[in-house]
Amino acid sequence: MMMFAAHPTRRIFLYGAPVDMRKSFTGLIVIVQNVLKEDPLSGHLYAFLNRRGNYMKSIVWDRTGYCLFAKRLEQGRFRFPEGDGPQEVSAARFQLLLDGIVLDKWRRIG
């Protein structure tokens, strides 16, 4: 399991609407604050997809600064839930997503 997702108290939120992947730290933090209405300093992980669904960026605060992680699939697509609101997933389900496994059921939050 990836270390950044495995923290015992970390919650993981997926943002279903496509995001411009030219955004870096500041742009993604603005989405977390203004769109998701979450605190980017919470230590929770926030994941975003591009329009094609083959590129994911995640941002998380780790006590001393923000960490930005990216993954691009050479084949296939990541499958996030549809809609603009955040979806919370467990670390195990997030790992399945990173491995390219499609999840059928989502639990809506917020």
C-alpha positions as CSV (number, residue, x, y, z in Angstrom):
1,M,0.0,0.0,0.0
2,M,1.2,3.5,-0.8
3,M,2.6,5.2,2.3
4,F,0.8,8.5,1.8
5,A,-2.6,6.7,1.9
6,A,-1.8,4.4,4.7
7,H,-1.8,6.9,7.6
8,P,-4.2,5.5,10.2
9,T,-6.2,8.7,10.8
10,R,-6.1,10.0,7.2
11,R,-9.4,10.2,5.3
12,I,-9.3,10.0,1.5
13,F,-11.6,12.1,-0.6
14,L,-12.1,11.7,-4.4
15,Y,-13.3,14.7,-6.5
16,G,-15.4,13.4,-9.3
17,A,-15.4,16.5,-11.7
18,P,-12.5,16.8,-14.2
19,V,-9.7,19.1,-13.1
20,D,-7.2,20.9,-15.3
21,M,-4.0,19.0,-14.5
22,R,-1.8,22.1,-15.1
23,K,-2.9,23.0,-11.5
24,S,-0.3,22.4,-8.9
25,F,-0.3,23.0,-5.2
26,T,-2.1,26.3,-5.1
27,G,-4.7,25.4,-7.7
28,L,-5.6,22.2,-6.0
29,I,-5.7,23.8,-2.5
30,V,-8.1,26.4,-3.8
31,I,-10.4,23.5,-5.0
32,V,-10.2,21.8,-1.6
33,Q,-11.0,25.1,0.2
34,N,-13.6,26.8,-2.0
35,V,-15.3,23.9,-3.8
36,L,-15.0,21.0,-1.4
37,K,-15.3,23.3,1.6
38,E,-12.6,21.2,3.4
39,D,-9.5,22.2,5.3
40,P,-6.4,21.4,3.2
41,L,-4.3,21.4,6.5
42,S,-6.4,18.6,7.9
43,G,-3.9,15.9,6.8
44,H,-6.6,14.2,4.6
45,L,-5.8,13.2,1.1
46,Y,-7.6,14.8,-1.8
47,A,-7.5,13.1,-5.3
48,F,-8.4,14.7,-8.6
49,L,-8.7,13.4,-12.2
50,N,-8.2,14.9,-15.6
51,R,-11.0,14.9,-18.2
52,R,-9.7,11.7,-20.0
53,G,-9.4,9.9,-16.6
54,N,-5.9,8.6,-17.2
55,Y,-4.1,11.1,-15.0
56,M,-4.6,11.5,-11.2
57,K,-3.1,14.1,-8.8
58,S,-3.4,13.8,-5.0
59,I,-2.5,16.5,-2.5
60,V,-2.0,16.0,1.3
61,W,-0.6,18.0,4.2
62,D,2.1,16.1,6.0
63,R,3.0,18.2,9.1
64,T,5.7,20.4,7.4
65,G,4.3,21.0,4.0
66,Y,2.1,19.8,1.1
67,C,2.9,16.7,-0.9
68,L,1.7,16.4,-4.4
69,F,1.5,12.9,-6.0
70,A,0.7,12.1,-9.6
71,K,0.0,8.9,-11.5
72,R,-0.6,8.5,-15.2
73,L,-2.0,5.3,-16.7
74,E,-0.6,4.2,-20.0
75,Q,-3.7,2.2,-20.7
76,G,-7.2,2.4,-19.2
77,R,-8.8,5.0,-17.0
78,F,-9.2,5.7,-13.3
79,R,-12.9,5.5,-12.4
80,F,-14.0,8.1,-9.9
81,P,-17.7,8.7,-9.0
82,E,-19.6,11.1,-11.1
83,G,-20.5,14.5,-9.8
84,D,-18.9,17.5,-8.3
85,G,-19.0,16.6,-4.6
86,P,-16.3,14.7,-2.7
87,Q,-16.5,10.9,-2.2
88,E,-14.8,9.4,0.7
89,V,-13.1,6.0,0.3
90,S,-11.0,3.8,2.5
91,A,-7.3,3.4,2.0
92,A,-7.9,-0.2,0.7
93,R,-10.4,1.1,-1.9
94,F,-8.1,3.9,-2.9
95,Q,-5.3,1.3,-3.5
96,L,-7.7,-0.6,-5.7
97,L,-8.4,2.5,-7.7
98,L,-4.6,3.2,-8.1
99,D,-4.2,-0.4,-9.3
100,G,-6.9,0.3,-12.0
101,I,-9.7,-1.8,-10.5
102,V,-13.1,-0.3,-11.1
103,L,-15.3,0.1,-8.0
104,D,-19.0,-0.2,-8.5
105,K,-20.6,1.3,-5.3
106,W,-19.8,4.7,-3.8
107,R,-20.8,6.2,-0.5
108,R,-21.8,9.8,-0.8
109,I,-20.7,12.3,1.9
110,G,-21.5,15.8,2.7
